[in-house]
Each structure stands twice: as structure tokens, then as C-alpha cells.
């Protein structure tokens, strides 16, 4: 049986004197170094350490130790809790939100965190673009001057009070403010570093940025002036990049690293049997998918996209390449998200029907295409190369010749976003537990060129998603999202492949690690028993 993370919660209640007793050893010894430094290995490097300009988890997972948001999510779930804001009020019409900020907090450069800093960050984002701050535009309907932009103003009322004025109600606002791209940076550091800020981040978080050796390591040091007493518990966090899954696992087995993400399903049993290791599973809040770029022929024809949907044997794929808890996907959102439409019948694995649809589309002999294979291991796609090869075989059975190509991760993301791929493997981990964060983010027409890599722009879908953004009644929103999933099933821009319970593994003396469903890596509580 897999050992779950509840063990860690129990350890958190242990006496601090017992923890101190367990961490003994000479200060110059290898044991002592292991006790105050966590080395976390993952499959890909960060793209930027300014989370406001990226959408990938590898970047965000580092930034979460350096910068902080106004609100945050509770451990293990998506309930909103205070962070840099201590409390908030909403006007009766849902348009004015007033936040009381935490006092006595300083950025790592010694400047003050206050309402002016919050307003500075929001004004920076809203005066940007999809190229500069993609998630801001996704969350708030665009940028200053755009008709759909939902923020009228962000104003410092006094030193520790900030007011956000909306154009229309936004039922997900508090959750949106907990997203890592909404982290508050030091205005002084942004002005001093300019374009180099992406590799010199300055926030209020538990760790300060030390160095970044691209595609090798990112090192963070303890913030001795952190505003939470007693935190962080470690002196240093090192994020190691080890692209190969087997090499990453071997680094854990040899003791070279302490915690790893992106595990092959076949390695789970080995970890369970290995003394001194623990296997962790995140609750499923993600989607792995094959995107089809509609600006490329023949993917502008829904019959072709339906044909490819019938060609994929998802059941066999999930069993072969994904671990415990993974399920075949039929919708864009996972079953745990409100508004999930379980009445939709999944595309049956039916190669003959797929061939019939291709013939109807005027392609009885099939066609050739490129299939982008992810070069890094992600929670929703532990081994993109193997999945790509499997899909290549499925498509060959219906006469479609898929040439597999790949690139370094940052280039891969850029090319997919720019619509350069015919088809591509990608995925999404829900940031706030809301259907909007999946469907609107990935497939609304306004997000073409940022988070909508398929270039899909369906006016009927857009209207439903826009309406769901201004309704506060949750059941009404759920019905709109159910309708949206019907549209996406009949006119599929993506082939939903899998929802996973992403696995991580680490040394069993690690305490305070929360395998959060959003995929975030919060390090302030992490320690060694």
C-alpha cells in the first residue's frame, strides 16, 4: 500500500525538541548539510523567475518560494486564506473589493511592502499585453483599453489598504489573486533590473534568490527577516534540473537529491519497497491533452479532429504510461471540478469510424502531420516521448503519418503558443479549482496567442464563458460550463487524454511538504525529521 502524506501531518505535531534532537551532527558534516538544505529535482528548468510573465509550473514552483500573493490556498485544497492581505470586504454590487494588507513586511531588498507596491504591480500588469503578462489577461479579460478588461482601477487608499474596482462582478476574484502569476514584486527591484528582473526576482517570500545556472540548478537562501516567526525552517532550497526520468529517480535512490517530481508509473513499486523513501500523490486537478492547431490544414475541419479523437485508445494508453489514480479524460475539466458534465459520452476507440470520418473530410488516404512531444516530465504527462510514440502508432492505424518532433522546453512552449505546431502534447494543472481556469484559460478566443495554443475561437463558446464570469450563482455557472463541454465535444480543438494523480517521491524524513492539488511547491514549512 502506498504511504500517503498524512504521515507528514502527524510529524508536524511532534515536539520541536524531538526534531532538534533528530537533526544533530557536526556542522561541517554531510548529515548537517542534508538537514538544512532541500534539493528538489524536476524534469525541466524554469522559463522565467518573474511568475507574472509565464504560465508554466516549473517557473511558478520556484517563484512560490520567493514571492507571495495577496491571498493563498489552504493546505491540500483550494479554500482561500489570507497571505499578504489579512482581510477583505466586498461591496453589495460585487464591484468594489477592499483589502487590508499585512503590516511590517519588507521585500528582500529592504523596501516596504505596502498598498503602493500592490498598485504598482497591478498597473504594471494591466498596461502590459499577452506577450508580457499572459495570465493577467486571462484572469482579468485583457489589459487596459480592452473592452473586456475587468479592472477599472487599483488604488492605494492608505499605506495598508488597497481597493480593486471591477467593471463587473468576478466570482473567482479571491482565488484568482492566489494564483502565482499575481505575486507581488518589489517595485524598486523591477525599476532597477528592467528586462533582467526575470532572472533577479525580489519578493517577500521565505527564501531569497541566490543564483540560476540555466538547465542545471536554481539556488535560494533563507530569508532571515521573513514575516512569519520560525519560518522558513531550512537554510537553502536547490531546484535541480534532471530531464531524464530514470536519472532523476537514480539521483534520489543514491541520496544525491531529497525530493523528485515526474515519476514513471513503473517506478512506484520500487519506491514503495525502498527503505527510507516516501511516495506522495497529489489529488487529480489536471488535464493532459493533445492540442490541434486550427489554423493548420486539415485541422480546420472538425471531421478530421473527430477522426483523430476516435483513433486514440485512451484506456490502453493510461494503463501503459500513467500511474495509480490516473483516469482517461473525456472533458476539458477533471471530474472533481464543479460543472463537470458526466452525461457526455467519450469518443469510443473506433479506428474504422475514424477512417470513415477522414473519408467524409476528403482524406480517404489519410495525411501527414507533425506531433510535438513534450521534452520535460510534467504531472499530467510524466513521459511525453512515450505518449507521443503511442499516439503515433494509433494514428498510423487510420492512415495518418505523425512525425514526432521536440524542442527545449522554453522553445517548445513558445512554438506551441504561437501556433507553429500541427498537433502538440500539453496539459494544465488547475490553479484555483474552478472550471473557468480550465476552459476559459485554454480555449477562449481572447487567449489565442497566450494560453490558447490551439488558436480555437468559437463565438458560441466564448459567449458562454463570458457569461459564466459575471454570474455569482454557482449552479447557474455550472450549467453554462456543462453546455460549454458539449460544444467542445462536438467541435473538439483538443483530445482530452488523461487526468492524473501526480506522484512525487522523497526521503521519508521530510516533514511539512504539502502535495497540493494545484501542483504548487510551498517550501516554508519543509524540514527534515
N, C-alpha and C positions, 0 to 999 in steps of 0.2 A: 504493500500500500504506500502511496506517495505521502511523504511527510509534508504537511501544509504549513503555511506561515503563521498559523495560530500559535505555534511554539514560540515564535519571536515575541508575540504579545505577552505571553507569560513571562518571558525573560525580562521584559521591560519593568515588571513589577518587583524584580529582585532587589535586594538591598544594594545600595551603591557601594557599601563596604565590601560585599562579596565580589562585585565587579572589579573593584580596585585590587582585591586580593588575587583575582584571576589574571590580572594584567601585569604582574610583576616581571622582573628581569632587568638585567643591566641595560642602561640607557643606550649603550653602543651596540647591543646585540641585535641579531636578526629578528628575534622574537619581539623585541620592543618596537622595531620598525613596523612589523606587521600589526602591532596593536594600535598605532596611531596613524596609519596610512591605509586607505582602501584603494585597491587597484581594480577598476571595473573595465572588463574587456567587452567590446561590442564589434559588430561586423563592418561598420562604416564610420568615416570621420564626420565631423560637423561641417556644414557648409558655411555658416557664419555664427558668431557668438553674440550677435545682436538679434534676439529672437523675433523682433518686430519685422524683420525683413525675410524670414524664412517660414516654411511650413513643415519641415522635416523633423522627425523626433530625435534624430541624432544630435542636431543642433540644440533643440529645446532641452534635451536631457542634461546637457552641460549648463545651459543658461539658468536652469532652475536652481542651481546652487549659488549663482552669482547675483541674480536679480530676482525681484519679488513683485507680486501683483497686489492690487487693492483688496481683492477677495481671494479665497482659495477653496479647495475641495477638502472635505473631511477624509480622514484616513479610510481607505477601502471603498469609497463611494463618491457620488457627485453632489452631495449636500453642500451648500455654500457656507463657509465660515469666514470670520474676519482675518485679515492679514495686515497690510499697511493701512487699511481703513478699519476702524474699530466698530463703527455703526453707520447706519444709513436710514434715510427716510425717503418715501415716495409720495408725490402729490396725488390727490384724488384722481386727476386725469391721466396719471401714469407718465407724464411728460417731464417732470422735474424730479431729479434724484440728487439728494444732498448727502455727502459723505463726510463723516468726521474722521480725520486722519490721526494716526498714531504719533504721539509727540516724543521727542528725544531721539529720533532715528537719524543716523547720518549715512551718507553714501561712503563708499570705500575711499574716496578722495578727500574726505573730511568735510565736504559741503553738506548742507542741511537738506533732509527730505522734508518737503512741505507742500502746501497747495500750489504754489508757483511751479514747483517741479512737475507736479501731476499735469497741470495745464500746459506746460511746455511740451511734455511728451505727447499729449493728445493733439496739440496744434501741429506738432511735427508730423504725426501720422496722417492727420486729416488733410494736410497740404501736400501729401505725397501722391503716390499712384500705385497701380497694381504691380508695377515693376519694383517699386521700392518697399512697400508695406502691404503685401498681398492679403494677409489675414485681417488687417484692419478693414480693408474694403469689403471683404467677405462678411465680416461681422456687422458692419455698420452701413452696408448698402452703397459703398462707394466713398468718394472723397469730396472735399469742399468744392462746391459748384455743381456737383452731380445732382440730378433731380431726386434720385433715390437715397441720397446721403441722409442718414437719420440723426446726426448730431448737429444741433444748431450752434451750441457753444459749450465750452468747458471753462468755468470761471473760478478763480481763487476768491472766495468770499472773504476769508481772513486767512491767517497763517496756517491753520489746520482744518479748514473747511473748504471743500470744493463742490461745485454744483455742475451737474451734467444736465443740459437742457436738450430734450429729444424733439424731433418733429412729429413722431408718432410713438405709441407705446411699443416697447420691445420686451416681450415677456421673458426672454432669456438673458436680460442685461447682466444680472449679478453673476450668472455662470460665465457669460462672455468675458467679464472683467477678470475672471480667474484663469483665463487662457494665457499660456506662457508668452505669446506674442504681445500681450497687453502689459508686459513687465515694465516697471518704471526705472529708467536710466538716469544717471546724473547729467543734468543739462550742461554743467561745466565741462564734463568729460566729452560729451558729444561735440560741443563747440571747439574744444581743444583738438580732438582727434580727427574731426571731419570724416572723410570716407574710410579712414583707418579704424573708426570706432568698432567696426565689425570684428576686429581682432584685438580690441583693447576694451572690453566691456567693464563698466563700473556701475554697480548696483548697491543694494542694501542687504544682500543675502548673507548666508552663514559662511561663505567662502569667497575669497578674492582671487581674481585671475592672476596666474603666475607666468605660464608660457604655453605656447601652442606650436608643436612640431607637426606640420600637416601630414596626415595619413600615418602618424606614429603615436603621439600622445598629447593630451592636454592636461596640465597640472594646475590645481587650485590649492590655495593655502587657507588655513583657518583665519576667519575674521575675528580677531580678539576683542573687537568692540561691537560684536553683534548684539542686537537689541533684546534678544531672548536670553535671560540668565541661564548659564550652564550649557549653552549650545553654541557652536556645534561640538560634538564630542571627540571628533578626530582632528588631527593636525593637518592632514593633507588628503585630497582626493585626486587620483590619477585616472583619466579615461584613456584606455589603450585601444588602438585600432588594430584588430586582427581579422582580416576579411574572411579567411577560410574557417569554416565551422569546426573541422577536426582539429586544426591548430589551436583554435580558441579553447576548445574543450581540454586539449592536452596541457595547455598553459594552466588551467585550473587544477587538473589532476596532479601536475608537478609542483603546485604551490606557487607558481610564478605570478598568478593573479588571484583575487579573492572572490570575484563575482563575475558571471558571464551572462550575456543575453544572446538569443538567437541559437537555439539548440535544435539539432536534428531529432526527430521523434525516436529514432533507434538508439539514441544516447541516453534516454530517460532511465532505462533499466540499469545501465552501467552506473549512473549517478546514484540511484537508489541503493545499489549494492556496495558503493564505495564508502568506506568509513571516513567520517569527518566532513561529508558533503551533504547539502540540503537541496532539494528540488522545490522550486516555487512556481505556482501558476497564477497568472493574472485572470480575473474574471473576463469572459469574452465581451469586448466592446469594440469590435473592429470589423473590417472587411478587406479581404484580398480579392483583387479583381483583374480581369483582362479588359483594358480600355481599347476602344476602336475609334480612330480619328475620323470624324465625319467629313472633313474637308479633303480626304483622300478617297479616290475611287478604288474599289466599288463600295466602300463603307458608307457612302451617302445613301445607299439603298437599304431600307430596313429589312428586306427579304434576305440580303446577304448576312446581316447581323443576326437575324433569327436563325439562319442556317448554321452559323458558327456556334450559336448557343445550343443547338441540338447536337452538335458534334462532340461536345465535351462530356466525358464520363466522370462527373464530379465525385460520385461515390467512391470509385476506384482510386481517383487522384488523392482524395482526402485520406483514405486508408493507407495509401502508399507513402505519402510525403508529409503528413501532419500528425501532430501528437495527440495525446489524450485530451478530450473535450472539444476537439475541432469538429465542426459540422458543415456539410455542404450548404452554400448560400443560394437563396433564390431571389432575395431582395437586396436593395442597397443598404438597408439598415439591419442590424442584428436583432434577433427576437426579443432581447431584453429591453430594447428602446420602445418607449410609448409611441403608438401609431403604427407599429409593425402590422402588415397585412398578411395574416396567415392563410387567408382564403385564396390567395394566388397559387395556382398550380405551377410548380417548377418546370422548366424546359426539360422534357424527358430526353435521356440519351438515346438518340434515334438517328444513326448515320444515313439511313435511307430517306428519312424525311428531310434531312439536311440537304441531300443531293437533289431532291425534288424542288426545294426552295431555291437552290442555286440555278436549277434549270429555269424556273419561273423568272429569275432575275436575268436570264440571258447568258448564264455562265455554266452550261452543262458540263464543260470540261474542267471546271474549277478555275483557279487563278493563282498568282504568286504574290507574296507579301513579305514584309519584314515583321519580325516579332522581337520586341525589345525584352531582354531578360535582365532582371534586377541584379546588380553586381554586389549587393550587400544583403545580409540577413536582417529581416525586419520581423517584428512579432507576428504579423499577418502573412509573412512569406519567408519562412526560415531558410529555404533554399530555392531561389528564383531560377537558377540554371536547370535544376531537375524538373521543376514545374513547366518551364518553357519547353524542355525536350518532350515531356509528356503531352503537352498541348500540340506540339509539332506533329507527333505521331497521330493524335486524334484527328487533326486537320488533314493529314495526308490520306486518311481513310475516306475522305469525301472529295479528294482531288485538289485540295488546297496546299500549295507548297509554301511553307513558312520558313524563311531564312532567319535564324537566330542571330541577333547582334546584341552587343552590350558596350557600355562605356563606364568610365569612372563616375562615381555616384553624382557629384555635382553636375557633370556634363549630362548624365542620364536625365536628371530632373529637369534641367534647362531645356533639353531637346523635347521631352515629353510635354512640358508646359507650352512650348512654342508650336506644338502641333506637327513636329517633324516625323513622328513615328506613324507607321501604318497601324500597328497594334502594340500594346505595351502592358507589362505587368506592373501594377502599383497596388496601393492599398491605403487605408485610412484607419486611424485609431480615434474613436470618438473622444473629443476633448471635454465635452460638458454633459454627455448623456442625453442630448436632445436630438430629435430627428432632423432638425434644421441643420445641425452641424455636419450631418452626412449628406443629405440630399441637396440642400441649397449650396453647401460648400463645393461639392463635387460636380454638380450638374446644372446649376442655374446659369442662364446665358450671360449674366453680368460677370461671371467669374471665368469666362473664356480668357485665356492668357495669364491666369494666375493658378487657381486650384482646380479649374475645369479643363483638364488636359485633353478631353475628347472633342472639344470645340462644339459641343452639343448646345443648341439654342432653340428650345421648343417653347413658343409663346404660351401654349396651354399650361405646360408645367410651370413656367415662370410665374404666371398669374396665381396659380395655387400656392406656390411657395411664398410669394409676396404677401398674399392674404394671411397665410399662417404666421407671418412675422408680426402682425399687428393685432391679432386676436389674443385675448388673455384667457379665454375659456379653454382649458386644456383638451377637453373632449372634442370641441369643435376643431381645434388644431389637429388632433389625432385623425379625424375623418378626412381632413384635407391631405394629410400625409398618406393615408391609405389610398386615396384617389391618385395621388402622385405616383405611388408604386405601381398602380395599374398601367398608367401611361408608360412608365419606364420598362414595364414587362412587355408591352405590345410594341414599343419602339425603342429597343434596347441600345443605348450607347456604350454600355459595358456588359460584360458577362460576369455577374457575381459568382465568385468561386468558393470562398470559404470564410467562415467566422472561426477564429481560433481562441484557445485559452493559452496565450503565450507563456512559454516556460523560460525560467532563468535557473541558474544553479550557482551555489556559493558555498563557502565554508560554513559549517554548521555552528560555529561560534560567533557568527554575525548576529547582532541584535538591532532592532529598530528599523529594519528595512520593510517598507510597505510596497508589495507588488500591486500597485494601484491599477484599476481597470483602464484608466486613460493612458497608461504606459509611462507616466512621469516617474522620474527618479529623484526623490527628495532625500537629501543626504544629511540633514542637520541632526537627526536622531540616530544615525547609524553609528554603531560602536562594535567592539569585539568583547565577547564574554570573558 
